[in-house]
Structures are given as C-alpha cells and as structure tokens.
Amino acid sequence: MSIEIMKEAFQGVDWGELQRVHEAAAKALPALSDPAVLGLLWDRMRGSEELASKSERFNAFEKYVLHDDPGSGLRLRLHIFSEEAVEEAHNHRASFSSLILHGSYRHLLYGNVEDIWGAEESPATRPEPRFIQEQLPGTSYTLHNAFVHSTYASPGTVSLVIQGPRDRSSFRIYDLAKGLTRTRLGAAAAQGVQEPGERKLTDRDLDLTRNRLAEAGLLR
C-alpha cells in the first residue's frame, strides 16, 4: 500500500523537532506525489466514505484528505487553490510539511502567533512580513503550528501536505483587507460550516477534480 511510504518515513519522528519532520517529509512527499501513487491514494479516498466526506471547499482552496490516522495524528491532504484571492494571515492547529506540485504562490511569514497577537482574546493588529518567498513546483517547506503566514496562490495551484497531530483546538485568522480577526475551531468542535462559502464536496465534485488532475498529469 502506497501509504506505507509515509508511515515508514515518520516512524518515531517527534513533531516537536521540525528538522526531523522536514527530513521525513523530504523522503515521503516526492514518493507520494508520483502520479501513479497519487492516483492510487485518490481512488482509495474516493472509495472510503469516511475520507471522502472530509473533502471540503473553502474560500481560498479545496481540501481533500487522502489519509487520516487518528492514532498517530498523521494526515495526508491535497490542496487545490481557487481563483479567489484571499488576503489572510493565519497560524494552524497542527504543524505540517508541504510540497508544491503545480502552479505557485507567494509565501509570506510573519512570526509566532503569541508574539504577534498575544492571547486569543487580545485584539489583533496587522502583522508585517519578516520573510517572503516564491513557492514553485518541486519546492517544499515545513511550518510550525504557531507560525503565522499567508499565501497568494496562482489559480489552480496544487500542493500535497503531510499534517501532524493537532496541538491546538483553534487558530487565529487576520483579514488583511478588512483589518478584522476571527478564531476558527477544529471541525469536531465546530460541528458544521463556520464561514460563508464553505461546503462539503459531492461525489460529482470528486470525480470532476480527479479528471482535472489527470489532465494536468498529476495523477493516473
């Protein structure tokens, strides 16, 4: 089974040691992104009601969960960015490693969420980027869940993401255009749609997406 590639790479890896996480991801992500392997993973997800039901569309991107292991906390996700430009800075509930498969995005890094905005109930102010880079196909990075970042993706950009255990029950989002901040909960705690424009993806959506990915040569 192709998912064993990821399990083997992350065996014994402490997600608190980001260098080891990045090294493990550097072994697993290129192998998992092989079109034949990615096709197997997609079809496995498509045949699993539990995994397929986790497929969602947000304002900025579509998320497909190809593997989810509650025991280890490991989750493999495929992201496809939309045509809608979303200007938001945010941190995450879990640390993760990402590999860009197609397209590109400008990646802005700001700093640790508690250093920038303080406690969750504290008012947030607009953060200033401390590092800016262009993420192109074949590039990868690993980000701690506390680190605030934003992405400006070209339409149709595709990334493959290995996510670790969820260390936070929520994360903060700052709307850079409106100057507003909000807190987002994990799906289990929220138990439903949290923002306008979100929706679960249908079987037809999944099949159409597979065709798009196959036409782009990203899976077989």
C-alpha positions as CSV (number, residue, x, y, z in Angstrom):
1,M,0.0,0.0,0.0
2,S,1.4,3.4,-1.0
3,I,0.5,5.0,2.3
4,E,3.3,2.9,3.9
5,I,5.8,5.3,2.3
6,M,4.6,8.0,4.8
7,K,4.2,5.7,7.8
8,E,7.8,4.4,7.3
9,A,9.3,7.9,6.9
10,F,7.6,9.2,10.0
11,Q,8.1,6.2,12.2
12,G,9.4,7.5,15.6
13,V,9.5,11.2,14.4
14,D,8.7,13.7,17.1
15,W,6.7,16.6,15.6
16,G,8.3,18.9,18.1
17,E,11.6,18.5,16.2
18,L,10.9,20.3,12.9
19,Q,14.2,19.4,11.3
20,R,13.4,15.7,11.7
21,V,9.9,16.4,10.4
22,H,11.2,18.2,7.4
23,E,13.7,15.4,6.6
24,A,11.0,12.8,6.9
25,A,8.7,14.8,4.6
26,A,11.5,15.2,2.1
27,K,11.6,11.4,1.8
28,A,7.8,10.8,1.8
29,L,6.3,13.7,-0.2
30,P,8.2,13.2,-3.5
31,A,7.3,9.5,-3.5
32,L,3.7,10.1,-2.6
33,S,3.4,12.7,-5.4
34,D,4.3,10.3,-8.1
35,P,1.3,10.3,-10.5
36,A,0.7,6.6,-10.2
37,V,0.9,6.6,-6.4
38,L,-1.2,9.8,-6.1
39,G,-3.8,8.1,-8.3
40,L,-3.9,5.1,-6.0
41,L,-4.3,7.3,-3.0
42,W,-7.1,9.3,-4.6
43,D,-9.0,6.2,-5.6
44,R,-8.6,4.8,-2.1
45,M,-10.0,8.1,-0.7
46,R,-12.8,8.0,-3.2
47,G,-13.8,4.5,-2.1
48,S,-13.8,5.4,1.6
49,E,-17.0,7.2,2.8
50,E,-15.1,8.4,5.8
51,L,-12.3,10.0,3.9
52,A,-14.4,11.3,1.0
53,S,-16.7,13.0,3.5
54,K,-13.8,15.1,4.7
55,S,-13.4,16.8,1.3
56,E,-14.4,20.5,1.6
57,R,-14.3,23.7,-0.3
58,F,-13.3,26.9,1.4
59,N,-13.0,30.4,0.0
60,A,-9.3,30.0,-0.8
61,F,-8.9,26.4,-1.7
62,E,-10.3,22.9,-1.8
63,K,-9.1,20.3,0.6
64,Y,-9.0,16.5,0.0
65,V,-8.0,14.2,2.9
66,L,-6.2,11.2,1.3
67,H,-5.2,9.6,4.6
68,D,-6.1,10.1,8.2
69,D,-4.7,8.1,11.2
70,P,-6.2,9.2,14.5
71,G,-3.7,7.1,16.3
72,S,-0.5,8.8,15.2
73,G,-2.2,12.1,14.1
74,L,-0.7,11.8,10.6
75,R,-2.9,13.2,7.9
76,L,-2.2,13.5,4.1
77,R,-4.1,16.2,2.3
78,L,-4.2,17.6,-1.2
79,H,-5.0,21.3,-1.6
80,I,-6.2,22.9,-4.8
81,F,-6.3,26.7,-4.7
82,S,-9.2,28.6,-6.2
83,E,-9.3,31.7,-8.4
84,E,-10.5,33.8,-5.5
85,A,-7.7,35.9,-3.9
86,V,-8.0,35.7,-0.1
87,E,-5.8,38.1,1.9
88,E,-5.5,36.5,5.2
89,A,-2.7,35.8,7.7
90,H,-3.2,32.8,10.0
91,N,-1.5,30.1,12.0
92,H,-2.6,26.5,12.2
93,R,-3.8,23.8,14.6
94,A,-1.1,21.4,13.5
95,S,2.4,21.7,12.2
96,F,2.8,20.5,8.6
97,S,5.1,19.9,5.6
98,S,4.0,20.9,2.1
99,L,5.2,20.1,-1.4
100,I,4.1,22.3,-4.4
101,L,3.1,20.0,-7.3
102,H,1.6,22.6,-9.8
103,G,1.3,26.4,-10.0
104,S,3.0,28.7,-7.5
105,Y,2.3,31.1,-4.7
106,R,3.9,33.9,-2.9
107,H,4.6,32.9,0.7
108,L,4.8,35.5,3.5
109,L,6.0,34.6,7.0
110,Y,5.3,36.9,10.0
111,G,6.3,35.3,13.2
112,N,4.9,33.4,16.2
113,V,1.2,33.9,16.8
114,E,1.6,34.7,20.6
115,D,4.4,37.1,19.9
116,I,2.4,39.0,17.2
117,W,-1.1,39.0,18.7
118,G,-0.8,37.8,22.3
119,A,-3.6,35.8,23.9
120,E,-6.6,34.8,21.8
121,E,-8.9,37.3,23.4
122,S,-6.4,40.2,22.7
123,P,-7.2,42.5,19.8
124,A,-5.1,41.7,16.7
125,T,-3.2,44.2,14.6
126,R,-1.9,44.0,11.1
127,P,1.3,41.9,11.0
128,E,4.4,42.8,9.0
129,P,6.1,40.1,7.0
130,R,9.6,39.1,8.0
131,F,10.3,36.7,5.2
132,I,8.9,36.5,1.6
133,Q,9.5,33.7,-0.9
134,E,8.1,32.3,-4.1
135,Q,6.9,28.7,-3.8
136,L,7.4,26.9,-7.2
137,P,6.7,23.3,-8.3
138,G,9.1,21.0,-6.5
139,T,9.7,23.3,-3.6
140,S,8.8,22.3,-0.1
141,Y,8.7,23.7,3.5
142,T,7.8,22.7,7.0
143,L,5.9,25.1,9.2
144,H,5.2,25.1,13.0
145,N,1.6,25.5,14.0
146,A,2.3,28.7,16.0
147,F,3.8,30.4,13.0
148,V,1.6,33.0,11.2
149,H,1.8,33.0,7.4
150,S,-0.2,34.0,4.3
151,T,-0.2,32.6,0.8
152,Y,-1.1,34.3,-2.5
153,A,-1.6,31.4,-5.0
154,S,-2.0,31.4,-8.7
155,P,-5.3,29.8,-9.7
156,G,-5.2,26.0,-9.7
157,T,-2.1,25.7,-7.6
158,V,-1.8,22.2,-6.2
159,S,0.1,21.2,-3.0
160,L,0.5,17.9,-1.2
161,V,0.6,18.3,2.6
162,I,1.6,16.0,5.5
163,Q,0.0,17.2,8.7
164,G,1.0,16.2,12.2
165,P,-1.0,15.9,15.4
166,R,-3.3,18.7,16.2
167,D,-1.8,20.7,19.0
168,R,-4.3,23.5,19.2
169,S,-8.1,23.5,19.5
170,S,-8.3,26.6,17.3
171,F,-6.3,29.1,15.3
172,R,-6.5,32.8,14.5
173,I,-7.1,34.4,11.2
174,Y,-6.4,38.1,10.4
175,D,-8.2,39.6,7.3
176,L,-5.5,41.8,5.8
177,A,-8.0,43.7,3.6
178,K,-10.6,44.4,6.3
179,G,-8.4,44.6,9.4
180,L,-10.6,42.1,11.2
181,T,-9.6,39.0,13.2
182,R,-11.5,35.8,13.9
183,T,-10.9,32.5,15.6
184,R,-11.6,29.2,13.8
185,L,-12.2,25.9,15.6
186,G,-11.4,22.4,14.5
187,A,-14.2,20.6,12.6
188,A,-15.2,18.3,15.5
189,A,-15.7,21.3,17.8
190,A,-17.4,23.4,15.3
191,Q,-19.8,20.7,14.1
192,G,-20.7,22.5,10.9
193,V,-19.9,25.3,8.5
194,Q,-18.1,28.2,10.1
195,E,-18.0,30.7,7.4
196,P,-19.9,31.7,4.2
197,G,-18.7,29.9,1.1
198,E,-17.8,26.7,2.8
199,R,-19.3,23.4,1.7
200,K,-18.8,19.7,1.6
201,L,-17.8,18.4,-1.8
202,T,-20.1,15.9,-3.6
203,D,-19.2,12.7,-5.4
204,R,-19.6,14.5,-8.7
205,D,-17.1,17.2,-7.4
206,L,-14.6,14.5,-6.6
207,D,-14.9,12.8,-10.0
208,L,-14.6,16.1,-11.8
209,T,-11.5,17.0,-9.8
210,R,-9.9,13.7,-10.5
211,N,-10.3,14.3,-14.2
212,R,-8.8,17.8,-13.9
213,L,-5.8,16.4,-12.0
214,A,-5.4,13.6,-14.6
215,E,-5.5,16.0,-17.5
216,A,-2.8,18.1,-15.7
217,G,-0.6,14.9,-15.5
218,L,-0.6,15.0,-11.7
219,L,-2.2,11.6,-11.2
220,R,-3.0,8.5,-13.2
